[in-house]
Amino acid sequence: MSDANMYVTKETFEKMREELQRMKSVDRPAASAAIAEAREKGDLKENAEYDAAKEAQGMLEAKIKQLEGTIANAKIVDTNDIDTSKVTILTKVTITNMATKKTVTYQIVGEKEADLKLGKISAGSPIGKGLLGKLKGEVAEVQAPTGIMKFRIEDITI
């Protein structure tokens, strides 16, 4: 994961902060307790429980560090400040695939929030990158593994 700014809604930012708080206040003490408990069981050279507890603690610390970095680089975007004259992060864009004539609506979101089932695509995805900055009525050309796909921007909303 790069250190580039990540655009998130206030809700996502709060969820990340709550998760970090839980990891620090609940998971971290639990990991320490598991290590202490395993240590009491004797010889550490052949103590698989101790090794597993130490490994779990290391993975937890790595997750905490990564989440701290994500939060530090997060930029909260207020939906009231979004310009709908062009496709930007957090706008909903209705596009028509010029080849199939199929129309779909996607919301352009940060990587952490992307969920295709919910119609949320990452601004860093090929389609997301191709749509950013486009105006209503324009045709975006997107480089896909199968070749160039063309999408006409039908509408841009919040």
QUIMO-V474789 format. One record per residue. RES is the residue in one letter. PHI is phi as a letter, one per 40 degrees, with the letter a starting at -180 (none if undefined). OMEGA is omega in whole degrees, 0 to 359 (999 if undefined). D_CENTER is the distance of its C-alpha to the mean C-alpha in whole Angstrom. Layout:
# QUIMO-V474789
RES|PHI|OMEGA|D_CENTER  RES|PHI|OMEGA|D_CENTER
This chain:
# QUIMO-V474789
M|none|183|10  S|c|179|12  D|c|180|13  A|c|178|12  N|d|176|11  M|b|182|8  Y|c|182|9  V|b|174|8  T|c|179|11  K|d|181|13  E|c|180|13  T|c|179|9  F|c|180|11  E|c|178|14  K|c|180|12  M|c|180|10  R|c|178|14  E|c|180|16  E|c|179|14  L|c|180|15  Q|c|180|18  R|c|180|19  M|c|183|18  K|c|187|21  S|c|183|23  V|b|186|23  D|c|182|22  R|c|178|23  P|c|179|27  A|c|179|27  A|c|178|26  S|c|180|29  A|c|179|31  A|c|178|31  I|c|181|32  A|c|180|35  E|c|180|36  A|c|181|36  R|c|181|38  E|c|183|40  K|c|171|41  G|h|189|43  D|d|184|43  L|c|182|39  K|c|183|40  E|b|185|40  N|b|182|38  A|c|179|35  E|c|180|33  Y|c|179|33  D|d|181|31  A|c|180|29  A|c|178|28  K|c|180|28  E|c|179|26  A|c|179|23  Q|c|179|24  G|c|179|23  M|c|178|19  L|c|180|19  E|c|178|20  A|c|178|17  K|c|179|14  I|c|179|16  K|d|182|16  Q|c|181|12  L|c|176|11  E|c|179|14  G|c|179|13  T|c|180|9  I|c|181|11  A|c|182|14  N|c|183|12  A|c|175|10  K|b|180|12  I|c|181|13  V|b|178|14  D|c|183|17  T|c|179|18  N|c|184|21  D|c|186|21  I|c|179|19  D|c|182|22  T|c|178|22  S|c|178|25  K|a|180|22  V|c|177|19  T|b|178|16  I|d|180|13  L|g|174|13  T|c|173|16  K|b|183|17  V|b|177|19  T|c|184|22  I|b|174|23  T|b|176|25  N|c|186|25  M|c|182|29  A|c|185|30  T|c|183|29  K|g|180|30  K|c|180|27  T|b|178|25  V|b|176|21  T|b|177|19  Y|b|169|16  Q|b|179|13  I|c|185|12  V|b|174|8  G|c|184|6  E|d|183|3  K|c|185|1  E|c|184|4  A|d|178|6  D|a|186|9  L|d|180|12  K|c|179|14  L|c|179|14  G|g|180|14  K|b|179|11  I|b|182|10  S|c|176|8  A|c|180|10  G|c|179|10  S|c|180|12  P|d|180|15  I|c|179|16  G|d|179|14  K|c|182|15  G|c|183|19  L|c|184|18  L|d|176|17  G|g|181|21  K|c|180|23  L|b|177|25  K|d|180|26  G|g|180|29  E|c|175|28  V|b|178|27  A|c|175|24  E|b|184|24  V|b|178|21  Q|c|178|22  A|b|180|21  P|d|182|22  T|c|182|25  G|h|182|26  I|c|176|26  M|b|180|25  K|b|179|26  F|b|175|24  R|c|179|26  I|c|181|24  E|c|184|26  D|a|178|25  I|b|181|22  T|b|176|21  I|c|999|19
